[in-house]
């Protein structure tokens, strides 16, 4: 190993260390900026605007969540309060129901309540069985909006 090689190596090593330090500093600056942006978003409670992808995503999944509108006397009375009742699949949850209704009917959902109706024992003569249980969701939407479940 010659003296020239020795000096070349010693000069390159500090340069590498300086570059690594600069890279670390840049990464730290980016992290702090991202944290500040997140805090600002939380404070302002800014909602992300809906994009075309999210709209179509909701429509693609809606058939897996919503079965049909649940039409009964109580459900029609609830329509006056901007609440609509839907039969939903048993494994669906409130968040999925909200996204599906917003995607299909283009309304803003305020609140979702889910009710699980249990199966009931039924009997015809000697034959015993059960009336099927189901899950329904009561969806409340904004005041000025409406959903037309039955075409007139």
VMD Tcl script that builds the backbone (N, CA, C; Angstrom):
set m [mol new atoms 456]
animate dup $m
set s [atomselect $m all]
$s set {name element resname resid chain x y z} {
  {N N UNK 1 A 0.849 -1.176 0.000}
  {CA C UNK 1 A 0.000 0.000 0.000}
  {C C UNK 1 A 0.889 1.231 0.000}
  {N N UNK 2 A 0.672 2.029 -0.998}
  {CA C UNK 2 A 1.495 3.218 -1.137}
  {C C UNK 2 A 0.897 4.369 -0.337}
  {N N UNK 3 A 1.681 5.441 -0.198}
  {CA C UNK 3 A 1.209 6.621 0.541}
  {C C UNK 3 A 0.050 7.303 -0.166}
  {N N UNK 4 A 0.057 7.268 -1.478}
  {CA C UNK 4 A -1.017 7.906 -2.248}
  {C C UNK 4 A -2.348 7.204 -1.968}
  {N N UNK 5 A -2.315 5.879 -1.992}
  {CA C UNK 5 A -3.526 5.121 -1.698}
  {C C UNK 5 A -4.018 5.411 -0.280}
  {N N UNK 6 A -3.110 5.515 0.644}
  {CA C UNK 6 A -3.470 5.803 2.035}
  {C C UNK 6 A -4.221 7.128 2.141}
  {N N UNK 7 A -3.692 8.177 1.479}
  {CA C UNK 7 A -4.334 9.493 1.539}
  {C C UNK 7 A -5.685 9.515 0.806}
  {N N UNK 8 A -5.770 8.751 -0.278}
  {CA C UNK 8 A -7.038 8.686 -1.009}
  {C C UNK 8 A -8.139 8.099 -0.124}
  {N N UNK 9 A -7.823 7.018 0.582}
  {CA C UNK 9 A -8.806 6.369 1.446}
  {C C UNK 9 A -9.240 7.293 2.574}
  {N N UNK 10 A -8.307 7.988 3.184}
  {CA C UNK 10 A -8.659 8.854 4.301}
  {C C UNK 10 A -9.498 10.045 3.836}
  {N N UNK 11 A -9.290 10.511 2.626}
  {CA C UNK 11 A -10.080 11.630 2.117}
  {C C UNK 11 A -11.498 11.186 1.779}
  {N N UNK 12 A -11.666 9.962 1.258}
  {CA C UNK 12 A -12.987 9.477 0.859}
  {C C UNK 12 A -13.877 9.189 2.065}
  {N N UNK 13 A -13.326 8.659 3.144}
  {CA C UNK 13 A -14.117 8.290 4.307}
  {C C UNK 13 A -14.834 9.482 4.942}
  {N N UNK 14 A -14.176 10.628 5.156}
  {CA C UNK 14 A -14.905 11.763 5.717}
  {C C UNK 14 A -16.012 12.251 4.789}
  {N N UNK 15 A -15.787 12.162 3.478}
  {CA C UNK 15 A -16.822 12.573 2.540}
  {C C UNK 15 A -18.053 11.687 2.683}
  {N N UNK 16 A -17.856 10.378 2.825}
  {CA C UNK 16 A -18.966 9.454 3.004}
  {C C UNK 16 A -19.717 9.770 4.291}
  {N N UNK 17 A -18.976 10.038 5.350}
  {CA C UNK 17 A -19.626 10.339 6.628}
  {C C UNK 17 A -20.436 11.618 6.550}
  {N N UNK 18 A -19.902 12.609 5.856}
  {CA C UNK 18 A -20.627 13.872 5.694}
  {C C UNK 18 A -21.905 13.667 4.886}
  {N N UNK 19 A -21.815 12.881 3.857}
  {CA C UNK 19 A -22.991 12.604 3.020}
  {C C UNK 19 A -24.053 11.869 3.841}
  {N N UNK 20 A -23.637 10.881 4.628}
  {CA C UNK 20 A -24.579 10.143 5.466}
  {C C UNK 20 A -25.254 11.066 6.481}
  {N N UNK 21 A -24.489 11.987 7.059}
  {CA C UNK 21 A -25.058 12.946 8.003}
  {C C UNK 21 A -26.109 13.817 7.321}
  {N N UNK 22 A -25.801 14.306 6.128}
  {CA C UNK 22 A -26.747 15.148 5.392}
  {C C UNK 22 A -28.029 14.381 5.069}
  {N N UNK 23 A -27.869 13.114 4.672}
  {CA C UNK 23 A -29.031 12.289 4.353}
  {C C UNK 23 A -29.907 12.113 5.601}
  {N N UNK 24 A -29.271 11.844 6.743}
  {CA C UNK 24 A -30.026 11.700 8.000}
  {C C UNK 24 A -30.770 12.979 8.350}
  {N N UNK 25 A -30.091 14.104 8.194}
  {CA C UNK 25 A -30.725 15.392 8.494}
  {C C UNK 25 A -31.942 15.627 7.595}
  {N N UNK 26 A -31.809 15.319 6.324}
  {CA C UNK 26 A -32.924 15.494 5.385}
  {C C UNK 26 A -34.097 14.597 5.783}
  {N N UNK 27 A -33.807 13.356 6.154}
  {CA C UNK 27 A -34.869 12.439 6.570}
  {C C UNK 27 A -35.576 12.949 7.826}
  {N N UNK 28 A -34.817 13.455 8.782}
  {CA C UNK 28 A -35.406 13.991 10.005}
  {C C UNK 28 A -36.298 15.194 9.700}
  {N N UNK 29 A -35.850 16.050 8.805}
  {CA C UNK 29 A -36.643 17.223 8.414}
  {C C UNK 29 A -37.961 16.775 7.779}
  {N N UNK 30 A -37.900 15.762 6.907}
  {CA C UNK 30 A -39.121 15.246 6.266}
  {C C UNK 30 A -40.080 14.676 7.310}
  {N N UNK 31 A -39.540 13.931 8.273}
  {CA C UNK 31 A -40.381 13.352 9.318}
  {C C UNK 31 A -41.077 14.427 10.129}
  {N N UNK 32 A -40.343 15.460 10.501}
  {CA C UNK 32 A -40.949 16.529 11.292}
  {C C UNK 32 A -42.029 17.256 10.492}
  {N N UNK 33 A -41.792 17.464 9.195}
  {CA C UNK 33 A -42.811 18.103 8.347}
  {C C UNK 33 A -44.068 17.253 8.279}
  {N N UNK 34 A -43.894 15.935 8.104}
  {CA C UNK 34 A -45.044 15.037 8.027}
  {C C UNK 34 A -45.827 15.049 9.332}
  {N N UNK 35 A -45.116 15.066 10.464}
  {CA C UNK 35 A -45.784 15.107 11.761}
  {C C UNK 35 A -46.584 16.387 11.923}
  {N N UNK 36 A -46.008 17.510 11.519}
  {CA C UNK 36 A -46.711 18.789 11.601}
  {C C UNK 36 A -47.967 18.772 10.736}
  {N N UNK 37 A -47.851 18.216 9.522}
  {CA C UNK 37 A -49.010 18.144 8.616}
  {C C UNK 37 A -50.115 17.288 9.211}
  {N N UNK 38 A -49.744 16.165 9.824}
  {CA C UNK 38 A -50.739 15.289 10.458}
  {C C UNK 38 A -51.453 16.003 11.593}
  {N N UNK 39 A -50.681 16.719 12.415}
  {CA C UNK 39 A -51.288 17.462 13.522}
  {C C UNK 39 A -52.255 18.519 13.003}
  {N N UNK 40 A -51.846 19.229 11.953}
  {CA C UNK 40 A -52.718 20.251 11.364}
  {C C UNK 40 A -53.992 19.627 10.810}
  {N N UNK 41 A -53.868 18.469 10.174}
  {CA C UNK 41 A -55.041 17.787 9.618}
  {C C UNK 41 A -55.992 17.384 10.736}
  {N N UNK 42 A -55.433 16.884 11.855}
  {CA C UNK 42 A -56.274 16.476 12.980}
  {C C UNK 42 A -56.963 17.682 13.599}
  {N N UNK 43 A -56.220 18.774 13.738}
  {CA C UNK 43 A -56.790 19.972 14.350}
  {C C UNK 43 A -57.902 20.553 13.484}
  {N N UNK 44 A -57.678 20.601 12.184}
  {CA C UNK 44 A -58.670 21.167 11.272}
  {C C UNK 44 A -59.774 20.177 10.940}
  {N N UNK 45 A -59.513 18.878 11.187}
  {CA C UNK 45 A -60.431 17.805 10.834}
  {C C UNK 45 A -60.794 17.877 9.356}
  {N N UNK 46 A -59.779 17.946 8.552}
  {CA C UNK 46 A -59.967 18.045 7.116}
  {C C UNK 46 A -60.273 16.658 6.565}
  {N N UNK 47 A -61.353 16.552 5.805}
  {CA C UNK 47 A -61.701 15.295 5.169}
  {C C UNK 47 A -61.100 15.249 3.774}
  {N N UNK 48 A -60.635 14.082 3.409}
  {CA C UNK 48 A -60.069 13.921 2.082}
  {C C UNK 48 A -61.201 13.959 1.061}
  {N N UNK 49 A -61.028 14.683 -0.027}
  {CA C UNK 49 A -62.077 14.700 -1.042}
  {C C UNK 49 A -62.193 13.330 -1.705}
  {N N UNK 50 A -63.428 12.966 -2.057}
  {CA C UNK 50 A -63.643 11.674 -2.697}
  {C C UNK 50 A -63.109 11.696 -4.117}
  {N N UNK 51 A -62.379 10.672 -4.424}
  {CA C UNK 51 A -61.862 10.538 -5.777}
  {C C UNK 51 A -62.710 9.520 -6.522}
  {N N UNK 52 A -62.473 9.397 -7.792}
  {CA C UNK 52 A -63.232 8.446 -8.605}
  {C C UNK 52 A -62.981 7.009 -8.144}
  {N N UNK 53 A -61.769 6.723 -7.693}
  {CA C UNK 53 A -61.450 5.370 -7.263}
  {C C UNK 53 A -62.273 4.977 -6.043}
  {N N UNK 54 A -62.405 5.881 -5.060}
  {CA C UNK 54 A -63.164 5.546 -3.865}
  {C C UNK 54 A -64.641 5.369 -4.176}
  {N N UNK 55 A -65.170 6.148 -5.121}
  {CA C UNK 55 A -66.576 5.992 -5.494}
  {C C UNK 55 A -66.813 4.631 -6.125}
  {N N UNK 56 A -65.973 4.237 -7.058}
  {CA C UNK 56 A -66.165 2.950 -7.717}
  {C C UNK 56 A -65.873 1.794 -6.772}
  {N N UNK 57 A -64.956 2.003 -5.849}
  {CA C UNK 57 A -64.644 0.963 -4.881}
  {C C UNK 57 A -65.873 0.652 -4.041}
  {N N UNK 58 A -66.583 1.699 -3.603}
  {CA C UNK 58 A -67.787 1.510 -2.820}
  {C C UNK 58 A -68.861 0.783 -3.606}
  {N N UNK 59 A -69.004 1.110 -4.886}
  {CA C UNK 59 A -70.004 0.440 -5.723}
  {C C UNK 59 A -69.651 -1.024 -5.939}
  {N N UNK 60 A -68.375 -1.325 -6.090}
  {CA C UNK 60 A -67.959 -2.710 -6.292}
  {C C UNK 60 A -68.273 -3.569 -5.076}
  {N N UNK 61 A -68.116 -3.001 -3.902}
  {CA C UNK 61 A -68.331 -3.768 -2.677}
  {C C UNK 61 A -69.763 -3.691 -2.164}
  {N N UNK 62 A -70.575 -2.803 -2.694}
  {CA C UNK 62 A -71.927 -2.588 -2.168}
  {C C UNK 62 A -72.783 -3.838 -2.285}
  {N N UNK 63 A -72.648 -4.595 -3.342}
  {CA C UNK 63 A -73.476 -5.791 -3.510}
  {C C UNK 63 A -73.140 -6.872 -2.490}
  {N N UNK 64 A -71.964 -6.785 -1.880}
  {CA C UNK 64 A -71.586 -7.742 -0.836}
  {C C UNK 64 A -72.119 -7.324 0.528}
  {N N UNK 65 A -72.585 -6.104 0.644}
  {CA C UNK 65 A -73.007 -5.569 1.944}
  {C C UNK 65 A -74.520 -5.377 2.009}
  {N N UNK 66 A -75.078 -4.652 1.037}
  {CA C UNK 66 A -76.516 -4.361 1.037}
  {C C UNK 66 A -77.271 -5.455 0.283}
  {N N UNK 67 A -78.265 -6.043 0.938}
  {CA C UNK 67 A -79.118 -7.010 0.250}
  {C C UNK 67 A -80.251 -6.286 -0.458}
  {N N UNK 68 A -81.068 -5.589 0.320}
  {CA C UNK 68 A -82.245 -4.906 -0.219}
  {C C UNK 68 A -82.769 -3.933 0.825}
  {N N UNK 69 A -83.596 -2.979 0.427}
  {CA C UNK 69 A -84.225 -2.115 1.423}
  {C C UNK 69 A -85.262 -2.919 2.207}
  {N N UNK 70 A -85.313 -2.693 3.494}
  {CA C UNK 70 A -86.269 -3.391 4.366}
  {C C UNK 70 A -87.533 -2.547 4.429}
  {N N UNK 71 A -88.613 -3.053 3.864}
  {CA C UNK 71 A -89.843 -2.279 3.801}
  {C C UNK 71 A -90.840 -2.845 4.803}
  {N N UNK 72 A -91.195 -1.999 5.773}
  {CA C UNK 72 A -92.190 -2.356 6.786}
  {C C UNK 72 A -92.857 -1.069 7.246}
  {N N UNK 73 A -93.852 -1.211 8.104}
  {CA C UNK 73 A -94.569 -0.031 8.589}
  {C C UNK 73 A -93.634 0.866 9.404}
  {N N UNK 74 A -92.843 0.248 10.247}
  {CA C UNK 74 A -91.909 1.021 11.067}
  {C C UNK 74 A -90.854 1.706 10.191}
  {N N UNK 75 A -90.389 1.011 9.166}
  {CA C UNK 75 A -89.371 1.582 8.279}
  {C C UNK 75 A -89.918 2.798 7.537}
  {N N UNK 76 A -91.172 2.753 7.107}
  {CA C UNK 76 A -91.748 3.903 6.412}
  {C C UNK 76 A -91.950 5.078 7.358}
  {N N UNK 77 A -92.239 4.802 8.630}
  {CA C UNK 77 A -92.339 5.886 9.613}
  {C C UNK 77 A -90.971 6.531 9.852}
  {N N UNK 78 A -89.926 5.731 9.816}
  {CA C UNK 78 A -88.574 6.253 10.026}
  {C C UNK 78 A -88.114 7.129 8.864}
  {N N UNK 79 A -88.685 6.924 7.677}
  {CA C UNK 79 A -88.300 7.728 6.507}
  {C C UNK 79 A -88.571 9.211 6.737}
  {N N UNK 80 A -89.562 9.541 7.543}
  {CA C UNK 80 A -89.877 10.938 7.840}
  {C C UNK 80 A -88.746 11.611 8.618}
  {N N UNK 81 A -87.990 10.818 9.357}
  {CA C UNK 81 A -86.864 11.338 10.161}
  {C C UNK 81 A -85.534 11.196 9.413}
  {N N UNK 82 A -85.584 10.979 8.100}
  {CA C UNK 82 A -84.391 10.762 7.264}
  {C C UNK 82 A -83.602 9.526 7.685}
  {N N UNK 83 A -84.324 8.496 8.106}
  {CA C UNK 83 A -83.699 7.222 8.451}
  {C C UNK 83 A -84.247 6.162 7.506}
  {N N UNK 84 A -83.358 5.355 6.957}
  {CA C UNK 84 A -83.744 4.323 6.008}
  {C C UNK 84 A -83.218 2.984 6.499}
  {N N UNK 85 A -83.995 1.926 6.270}
  {CA C UNK 85 A -83.657 0.600 6.785}
  {C C UNK 85 A -83.292 -0.319 5.614}
  {N N UNK 86 A -82.174 -1.035 5.776}
  {CA C UNK 86 A -81.704 -1.968 4.751}
  {C C UNK 86 A -81.405 -3.311 5.394}
  {N N UNK 87 A -81.705 -4.392 4.669}
  {CA C UNK 87 A -81.223 -5.710 5.062}
  {C C UNK 87 A -79.791 -5.817 4.579}
  {N N UNK 88 A -78.910 -6.275 5.463}
  {CA C UNK 88 A -77.497 -6.375 5.117}
  {C C UNK 88 A -77.007 -7.790 5.374}
  {N N UNK 89 A -75.867 -8.116 4.796}
  {CA C UNK 89 A -75.297 -9.435 5.004}
  {C C UNK 89 A -74.749 -9.556 6.425}
  {N N UNK 90 A -74.790 -10.764 6.997}
  {CA C UNK 90 A -74.469 -10.949 8.420}
  {C C UNK 90 A -73.075 -10.511 8.855}
  {N N UNK 91 A -72.097 -10.545 7.956}
  {CA C UNK 91 A -70.735 -10.209 8.366}
  {C C UNK 91 A -70.374 -8.744 8.151}
  {N N UNK 92 A -71.310 -7.950 7.662}
  {CA C UNK 92 A -71.004 -6.538 7.396}
  {C C UNK 92 A -71.035 -5.730 8.686}
  {N N UNK 93 A -70.277 -4.624 8.702}
  {CA C UNK 93 A -70.229 -3.759 9.880}
  {C C UNK 93 A -70.682 -2.344 9.519}
  {N N UNK 94 A -70.719 -1.460 10.513}
  {CA C UNK 94 A -71.251 -0.111 10.315}
  {C C UNK 94 A -70.476 0.670 9.263}
  {N N UNK 95 A -69.172 0.577 9.308}
  {CA C UNK 95 A -68.335 1.335 8.377}
  {C C UNK 95 A -68.600 0.902 6.929}
  {N N UNK 96 A -68.688 -0.408 6.714}
  {CA C UNK 96 A -68.951 -0.915 5.371}
  {C C UNK 96 A -70.323 -0.492 4.873}
  {N N UNK 97 A -71.321 -0.537 5.765}
  {CA C UNK 97 A -72.678 -0.141 5.391}
  {C C UNK 97 A -72.698 1.334 4.997}
  {N N UNK 98 A -72.019 2.157 5.774}
  {CA C UNK 98 A -71.964 3.589 5.477}
  {C C UNK 98 A -71.369 3.837 4.093}
  {N N UNK 99 A -70.236 3.223 3.798}
  {CA C UNK 99 A -69.584 3.398 2.504}
  {C C UNK 99 A -70.464 2.910 1.361}
  {N N UNK 100 A -71.146 1.790 1.558}
  {CA C UNK 100 A -71.983 1.220 0.502}
  {C C UNK 100 A -73.172 2.125 0.196}
  {N N UNK 101 A -73.841 2.634 1.230}
  {CA C UNK 101 A -75.008 3.502 1.013}
  {C C UNK 101 A -74.576 4.803 0.352}
  {N N UNK 102 A -73.462 5.368 0.790}
  {CA C UNK 102 A -72.962 6.604 0.179}
  {C C UNK 102 A -72.630 6.388 -1.296}
  {N N UNK 103 A -72.058 5.241 -1.613}
  {CA C UNK 103 A -71.670 4.974 -2.995}
  {C C UNK 103 A -72.885 4.724 -3.892}
  {N N UNK 104 A -73.844 3.949 -3.421}
  {CA C UNK 104 A -74.979 3.566 -4.254}
  {C C UNK 104 A -75.970 4.713 -4.436}
  {N N UNK 105 A -76.296 5.413 -3.343}
  {CA C UNK 105 A -77.351 6.428 -3.391}
  {C C UNK 105 A -76.830 7.867 -3.452}
  {N N UNK 106 A -75.530 8.077 -3.418}
  {CA C UNK 106 A -74.921 9.422 -3.470}
  {C C UNK 106 A -75.483 10.362 -2.411}
  {N N UNK 107 A -75.475 9.913 -1.175}
  {CA C UNK 107 A -75.928 10.728 -0.044}
  {C C UNK 107 A -74.834 10.733 1.021}
  {N N UNK 108 A -74.954 11.657 1.985}
  {CA C UNK 108 A -74.006 11.707 3.102}
  {C C UNK 108 A -74.646 11.055 4.320}
  {N N UNK 109 A -74.048 9.987 4.788}
  {CA C UNK 109 A -74.576 9.246 5.929}
  {C C UNK 109 A -74.074 9.884 7.217}
  {N N UNK 110 A -75.013 10.143 8.133}
  {CA C UNK 110 A -74.665 10.743 9.417}
  {C C UNK 110 A -74.422 9.663 10.464}
  {N N UNK 111 A -75.295 8.637 10.462}
  {CA C UNK 111 A -75.260 7.652 11.536}
  {C C UNK 111 A -75.749 6.307 11.022}
  {N N UNK 112 A -75.180 5.229 11.566}
  {CA C UNK 112 A -75.611 3.878 11.207}
  {C C UNK 112 A -75.821 3.069 12.476}
  {N N UNK 113 A -77.003 2.463 12.589}
  {CA C UNK 113 A -77.289 1.527 13.677}
  {C C UNK 113 A -77.549 0.164 13.070}
  {N N UNK 114 A -77.000 -0.881 13.693}
  {CA C UNK 114 A -77.177 -2.239 13.173}
  {C C UNK 114 A -77.916 -3.073 14.205}
  {N N UNK 115 A -78.914 -3.832 13.716}
  {CA C UNK 115 A -79.727 -4.685 14.582}
  {C C UNK 115 A -79.638 -6.107 14.039}
  {N N UNK 116 A -79.374 -7.050 14.926}
  {CA C UNK 116 A -79.329 -8.446 14.524}
  {C C UNK 116 A -80.616 -9.109 15.032}
  {N N UNK 117 A -81.488 -9.477 14.112}
  {CA C UNK 117 A -82.759 -10.104 14.460}
  {C C UNK 117 A -82.522 -11.604 14.560}
  {N N UNK 118 A -82.776 -12.208 15.724}
  {CA C UNK 118 A -82.479 -13.633 15.893}
  {C C UNK 118 A -83.494 -14.528 15.180}
  {N N UNK 119 A -83.122 -15.779 14.948}
  {CA C UNK 119 A -84.059 -16.719 14.341}
  {C C UNK 119 A -85.122 -17.100 15.368}
  {N N UNK 120 A -86.318 -17.455 14.885}
  {CA C UNK 120 A -87.432 -17.764 15.780}
  {C C UNK 120 A -87.932 -19.178 15.498}
  {N N UNK 121 A -88.246 -19.929 16.538}
  {CA C UNK 121 A -88.771 -21.278 16.313}
  {C C UNK 121 A -90.188 -21.225 15.742}
  {N N UNK 122 A -90.457 -22.020 14.726}
  {CA C UNK 122 A -91.776 -22.110 14.095}
  {C C UNK 122 A -92.181 -23.576 14.011}
  {N N UNK 123 A -93.495 -23.777 13.924}
  {CA C UNK 123 A -93.983 -25.158 13.887}
  {C C UNK 123 A -95.208 -25.247 12.992}
  {N N UNK 124 A -95.240 -26.266 12.150}
  {CA C UNK 124 A -96.412 -26.557 11.322}
  {C C UNK 124 A -96.788 -28.014 11.586}
  {N N UNK 125 A -97.772 -28.185 12.421}
  {CA C UNK 125 A -98.144 -29.553 12.807}
  {C C UNK 125 A -97.031 -30.179 13.616}
  {N N UNK 126 A -96.573 -31.325 13.123}
  {CA C UNK 126 A -95.483 -31.998 13.827}
  {C C UNK 126 A -94.109 -31.520 13.378}
  {N N UNK 127 A -94.054 -30.799 12.282}
  {CA C UNK 127 A -92.771 -30.361 11.718}
  {C C UNK 127 A -92.300 -29.098 12.442}
  {N N UNK 128 A -91.140 -29.186 13.035}
  {CA C UNK 128 A -90.564 -28.038 13.729}
  {C C UNK 128 A -89.407 -27.485 12.914}
  {N N UNK 129 A -89.252 -26.176 12.982}
  {CA C UNK 129 A -88.151 -25.544 12.274}
  {C C UNK 129 A -87.918 -24.150 12.823}
  {N N UNK 130 A -87.188 -23.356 12.072}
  {CA C UNK 130 A -86.872 -22.014 12.498}
  {C C UNK 130 A -87.156 -21.028 11.381}
  {N N UNK 131 A -87.656 -19.847 11.765}
  {CA C UNK 131 A -87.758 -18.738 10.826}
  {C C UNK 131 A -86.378 -18.097 10.792}
  {N N UNK 132 A -85.899 -17.847 9.603}
  {CA C UNK 132 A -84.522 -17.388 9.435}
  {C C UNK 132 A -84.299 -16.028 10.108}
  {N N UNK 133 A -83.173 -15.872 10.795}
  {CA C UNK 133 A -82.781 -14.587 11.362}
  {C C UNK 133 A -82.050 -13.761 10.321}
  {N N UNK 134 A -81.902 -12.465 10.580}
  {CA C UNK 134 A -81.221 -11.602 9.622}
  {C C UNK 134 A -80.630 -10.394 10.348}
  {N N UNK 135 A -79.903 -9.598 9.592}
  {CA C UNK 135 A -79.267 -8.398 10.129}
  {C C UNK 135 A -79.769 -7.209 9.338}
  {N N UNK 136 A -80.164 -6.144 10.036}
  {CA C UNK 136 A -80.625 -4.953 9.325}
  {C C UNK 136 A -79.900 -3.723 9.849}
  {N N UNK 137 A -79.807 -2.725 8.991}
  {CA C UNK 137 A -79.100 -1.493 9.343}
  {C C UNK 137 A -80.058 -0.321 9.174}
  {N N UNK 138 A -80.096 0.553 10.183}
  {CA C UNK 138 A -80.865 1.789 10.102}
  {C C UNK 138 A -79.857 2.901 9.822}
  {N N UNK 139 A -80.011 3.534 8.663}
  {CA C UNK 139 A -79.055 4.528 8.195}
  {C C UNK 139 A -79.701 5.906 8.232}
  {N N UNK 140 A -79.074 6.837 8.943}
  {CA C UNK 140 A -79.573 8.218 8.986}
  {C C UNK 140 A -78.717 9.070 8.056}
  {N N UNK 141 A -79.403 9.870 7.206}
  {CA C UNK 141 A -78.685 10.727 6.265}
  {C C UNK 141 A -78.949 12.186 6.602}
  {N N UNK 142 A -78.246 13.101 5.918}
  {CA C UNK 142 A -78.407 14.535 6.173}
  {C C UNK 142 A -79.829 14.980 5.877}
  {N N UNK 143 A -80.248 16.089 6.505}
  {CA C UNK 143 A -81.638 16.555 6.421}
  {C C UNK 143 A -82.139 16.810 5.005}
  {N N UNK 144 A -81.373 17.482 4.193}
  {CA C UNK 144 A -81.849 17.903 2.877}
  {C C UNK 144 A -81.837 16.788 1.836}
  {N N UNK 145 A -81.274 15.646 2.155}
  {CA C UNK 145 A -81.126 14.581 1.174}
  {C C UNK 145 A -82.208 13.513 1.338}
  {N N UNK 146 A -82.483 12.791 0.245}
  {CA C UNK 146 A -83.484 11.726 0.276}
  {C C UNK 146 A -83.017 10.550 -0.555}
  {N N UNK 147 A -83.534 9.390 -0.182}
  {CA C UNK 147 A -83.296 8.163 -0.938}
  {C C UNK 147 A -84.657 7.684 -1.409}
  {N N UNK 148 A -84.784 7.415 -2.704}
  {CA C UNK 148 A -86.046 6.886 -3.217}
  {C C UNK 148 A -85.892 5.380 -3.347}
  {N N UNK 149 A -86.496 4.665 -2.381}
  {CA C UNK 149 A -86.380 3.210 -2.366}
  {C C UNK 149 A -87.309 2.560 -3.370}
  {N N UNK 150 A -88.531 3.054 -3.460}
  {CA C UNK 150 A -89.503 2.528 -4.424}
  {C C UNK 150 A -89.764 3.565 -5.487}
  {N N UNK 151 A -89.566 3.241 -6.742}
  {CA C UNK 151 A -89.876 4.221 -7.785}
  {C C UNK 151 A -91.369 4.460 -7.851}
  {N N UNK 152 A -91.766 5.710 -8.088}
  {CA C UNK 152 A -93.190 6.050 -8.097}
  {C C UNK 152 A -93.799 5.914 -9.452}
}
mol reanalyze $m
mol bondsrecalc $m
mol representation Tube
mol addrep $m
